[in-house]
């Protein structure tokens, strides 16, 4: 049995939001500190960028 079209679209939107939020979280916890260390950014700037990414992740 297939789901109604509106319900399927809602599930697609939820899944894309979940994946986008997980991507932002991964970037802020793993990728951003590694790149910041490589480039030589200070820890306070890295924490500020991490906070900005986490706020962006909460919007989706």
One Martini backbone bead per residue (centre of mass of N, CA, C, O) as a GRO file, in nm:
protein
   60
    1UNK     BB    1   0.096   0.036   0.022
    2UNK     BB    2   0.048   0.366  -0.035
    3UNK     BB    3   0.114   0.678   0.022
    4UNK     BB    4   0.029   0.974   0.043
    5UNK     BB    5   0.156   1.252  -0.103
    6UNK     BB    6   0.171   1.445   0.146
    7UNK     BB    7   0.316   1.247   0.337
    8UNK     BB    8   0.568   1.202   0.163
    9UNK     BB    9   0.661   1.499   0.156
   10UNK     BB   10   0.694   1.528   0.463
   11UNK     BB   11   0.916   1.310   0.488
   12UNK     BB   12   1.121   1.446   0.300
   13UNK     BB   13   1.154   1.706   0.465
   14UNK     BB   14   1.246   1.574   0.729
   15UNK     BB   15   1.495   1.429   0.613
   16UNK     BB   16   1.643   1.680   0.504
   17UNK     BB   17   1.659   1.825   0.777
   18UNK     BB   18   1.817   1.608   0.925
   19UNK     BB   19   2.065   1.603   0.735
   20UNK     BB   20   2.140   1.901   0.763
   21UNK     BB   21   2.178   1.904   1.070
   22UNK     BB   22   2.397   1.681   1.074
   23UNK     BB   23   2.597   1.834   0.897
   24UNK     BB   24   2.638   2.074   1.086
   25UNK     BB   25   2.733   1.910   1.330
   26UNK     BB   26   2.977   1.781   1.196
   27UNK     BB   27   3.117   2.044   1.118
   28UNK     BB   28   3.136   2.167   1.415
   29UNK     BB   29   3.285   1.910   1.558
   30UNK     BB   30   3.512   1.828   1.323
   31UNK     BB   31   3.587   2.011   1.076
   32UNK     BB   32   3.635   2.294   1.195
   33UNK     BB   33   3.872   2.233   1.395
   34UNK     BB   34   4.064   2.118   1.182
   35UNK     BB   35   4.079   2.371   1.003
   36UNK     BB   36   4.160   2.574   1.223
   37UNK     BB   37   4.429   2.437   1.295
   38UNK     BB   38   4.554   2.448   1.010
   39UNK     BB   39   4.527   2.773   0.984
   40UNK     BB   40   4.535   2.918   1.290
   41UNK     BB   41   4.304   2.953   1.468
   42UNK     BB   42   4.149   3.048   1.729
   43UNK     BB   43   3.950   2.929   1.979
   44UNK     BB   44   3.737   3.157   1.990
   45UNK     BB   45   3.667   3.151   1.687
   46UNK     BB   46   3.587   2.854   1.675
   47UNK     BB   47   3.353   2.874   1.878
   48UNK     BB   48   3.190   3.083   1.719
   49UNK     BB   49   3.152   2.910   1.464
   50UNK     BB   50   3.016   2.673   1.606
   51UNK     BB   51   2.770   2.833   1.708
   52UNK     BB   52   2.667   2.918   1.428
   53UNK     BB   53   2.619   2.629   1.321
   54UNK     BB   54   2.420   2.539   1.545
   55UNK     BB   55   2.206   2.752   1.486
   56UNK     BB   56   2.159   2.662   1.193
   57UNK     BB   57   2.068   2.372   1.268
   58UNK     BB   58   1.808   2.465   1.438
   59UNK     BB   59   1.641   2.586   1.188
   60UNK     BB   60   1.588   2.281   1.047
   0.00000   0.00000   0.00000
